[in-house]
Amino acid sequence: MAIGKRKDSGDFLPLIKYDARSGSIFLLDREHVDGSWQTTQRDITDTFRAAIDLQYLQRGWIHFPQGAAPEVKLVPAGEDPGDAPDDNWREGLRVLMKMSPQLGGDVRELLSTARALWAGLDTLHDEYLAAAADHPGEVPEVVLAETRQVKSGSGTAFVPVFEVVDWLPRPADLLAGPPPRSARAGKQAELDLDQSIPF
């Protein structure tokens, strides 16, 4: 490419996913293959390590429409998000994290309505609140220590048990406050070869 690769517009974040049915963590990446976008999953359960931005964790209502980007109505953790917009919305959370250098070192978004993940992050958030005053300007670096199997009327789930292993200065690319979600945040826009470029 003589003119170089186009720069990303930066209006979306790559995703990370916790599967409560198996207790697994995946990095999700979009790749353009043979004229279409495909999502690839990489299992990082055993190597998960990230600086999690618990200071700006959000909770609220999330809707995952079929074939479209997620819709959200979120507030900072501890605040009341009000009632769900309608029956299609489920209570969930959103948090950003910077992956360890061994996992690419990029900032990723975790958006989930899984009760098991909520329980695990709630415990971690309590630990963060208890220690944050001793670590000004820092974020906790976290690993997945284990998962706990929980059975309920709706089936079996695995609650993640996170462990703080270090505190790091807030990374420059982990902004002070979560960026607003755009339509591309949950689903990377399809490649549009006819898209006009303003000159």
For each residue, the residues with C-beta under 8 A, 3 or more apart:
1: 4 5
2:
3:
4: 1
5: 1
6:
7:
8:
9:
10:
11: 182 184 185
12: 182 184 185 188 189
13: 96 107 108 109 179 185
14: 27 28 29 30 106 107 108 109
15: 27 28 108 109 110 111 186
16: 25 26 27 28 50 97 99 108 109 110
17: 25 26 28 41 110 112
18: 24 25 110 112 114 117 160
19: 22 23 24 25 26
20: 23 114 115 116 117 157 158 159
21: 155 156 157 158
22: 19 158
23: 19 20 45 147 149 158 160
24: 18 19 43 45
25: 16 17 18 19 43 44 45 48 144 160
26: 16 17 19 41 42 43 44
27: 14 15 16 41 42 44 99 103 104 108
28: 14 15 16 17 39 40 41
29: 14 39 40 42
30: 14 37 38 39 40 188
31: 37 38 39 40
32: 35 36 37 38 191
33: 36 37 38
34:
35: 32
36: 32 33 190
37: 30 31 32 33 188 190 191
38: 30 31 32 33
39: 28 29 30 31
40: 28 29 30 31
41: 17 26 27 28
42: 26 27 29
43: 24 25 26
44: 25 26 27 47 48 103
45: 23 24 25 48 144
46:
47: 44 102 103
48: 25 44 45 103 143 144
49: 99 100 102 103 141 142 143 165
50: 16 97 98 99 100 103 108 141 142
51: 97 98 139 140 141 142 168 171 174
52: 95 96 97 124 139 140 141 142 162
53: 56 57 95 96 97 98 139 174 178
54: 57 95 124 125 128 139 140
55: 128 132 139
56: 53 76 95 96 176 177 178
57: 53 54 76 77 93 94 95 121 125
58: 74 75 76 77 93 94 95 178
59: 74 75 76 77 79 81 91 92 93 94
60: 72 73 74 75 81 91 92 93 94
61: 72 73 74 81 84 85 89 90 91 92
62: 70 71 72 73 74 89 90 91 92 94 111 112 113
63: 70 71 72 85 88 89 90
64: 70 113 186
65: 68 69 70 71 88
66:
67:
68: 65 187
69: 65 183 184 185 186 187
70: 62 63 64 65 111 181 185 186
71: 62 63 65 89
72: 60 61 62 63 94 111 181
73: 60 61 62 81 82 85 89
74: 58 59 60 61 62 81 94
75: 58 59 60 79 80 81
76: 56 57 58 59 79
77: 57 58 59 93 125
78:
79: 59 75 76
80: 75
81: 59 60 61 73 74 75 91
82: 73
83:
84: 61 87 89 90 91
85: 61 63 73 88 89
86: 89
87: 84
88: 63 65 85
89: 61 62 63 71 73 84 85 86
90: 61 62 63 84 113
91: 59 60 61 62 81 84 113 118
92: 59 60 61 62 111 112 113 114 118
93: 57 58 59 60 77 110 111 112 117 118 121
94: 57 58 59 60 62 72 74 109 110 111 178 181
95: 52 53 54 56 57 58 109 110 121
96: 13 52 53 56 107 108 109 110 174 175 178
97: 16 50 51 52 53 107 108 110 142 174
98: 50 51 53 105 106 107 108 139 171 173 174
99: 16 27 49 50 103 104 105 106 107 108
100: 49 50 103 105 141
101: 104 105
102: 47 49
103: 27 44 47 48 49 50 99 100
104: 27 99 101
105: 98 99 100 101
106: 14 98 99 173
107: 13 14 96 97 98 99 171 173 174
108: 13 14 15 16 27 50 96 97 98 99
109: 13 14 15 16 94 95 96 185
110: 15 16 17 18 93 94 95 96 97 117
111: 15 62 70 72 92 93 94 186
112: 17 18 62 92 93 117 118
113: 62 64 90 91 92
114: 18 20 92 117 118 157
115: 20 118 119 157
116: 20 119 120 150 157 158 159 160
117: 18 20 93 110 112 114 120 121 159 160
118: 91 92 93 112 114 115 121 122
119: 115 116 122 123 159
120: 116 117 123 124 159 160 161 162
121: 57 93 95 117 118 124 125 160 162
122: 118 119 125 126
123: 119 120 126 127 161 162
124: 52 54 120 121 127 128 140 142 162 164
125: 54 57 77 121 122 128 129
126: 122 123 129 130
127: 123 124 130 131 164
128: 54 55 124 125 131 132 140 164
129: 125 126 132
130: 126 127
131: 127 128 134 135 140 164 167
132: 55 128 129 135
133: 136
134: 131
135: 131 132 138 140 167
136: 133
137: 169 170
138: 135 167 168 169 170
139: 51 52 53 54 55 98 167 168 170 171 174
140: 51 52 54 124 128 131 135 164 166 167 168
141: 49 50 51 52 100 164 165 166 167 168
142: 49 50 51 52 97 124 162 163 164 165
143: 48 49 162 163 165
144: 25 45 48 147 160 161 162 163
145: 161 162 163
146: 161
147: 23 144 158 159 160 161
148: 158 159 161
149: 23 156 157 158
150: 116 156 157 158 159
151: 155 156
152: 155 156 157
153:
154:
155: 21 151 152
156: 21 149 150 151 152
157: 20 21 114 115 116 149 150 152
158: 20 21 22 23 116 147 148 149 150
159: 20 116 117 119 120 147 148 150
160: 18 23 25 116 117 120 121 144 147
161: 120 123 144 145 146 147 148
162: 52 120 121 123 124 142 143 144 145
163: 142 143 144 145
164: 124 127 128 131 140 141 142 167
165: 49 141 142 143
166: 140 141
167: 131 135 138 139 140 141 164
168: 51 138 139 140 141 171
169: 137 138
170: 137 138 139 174 176
171: 51 98 107 139 168 174
172:
173: 98 106 107
174: 51 53 96 97 98 107 139 170 171
175: 96 178 179
176: 56 170
177: 56
178: 53 56 58 94 96 175
179: 13 175
180:
181: 70 72 94 185 186
182: 11 12 185
183: 69 187 189
184: 11 12 69 187 188 189
185: 11 12 13 69 70 109 181 182
186: 15 64 69 70 111 181
187: 68 69 183 184
188: 12 30 37 184
189: 12 183 184 192
190: 36 37
191: 32 37
192: 189 195
193:
194:
195: 192
196:
197:
198:
199:
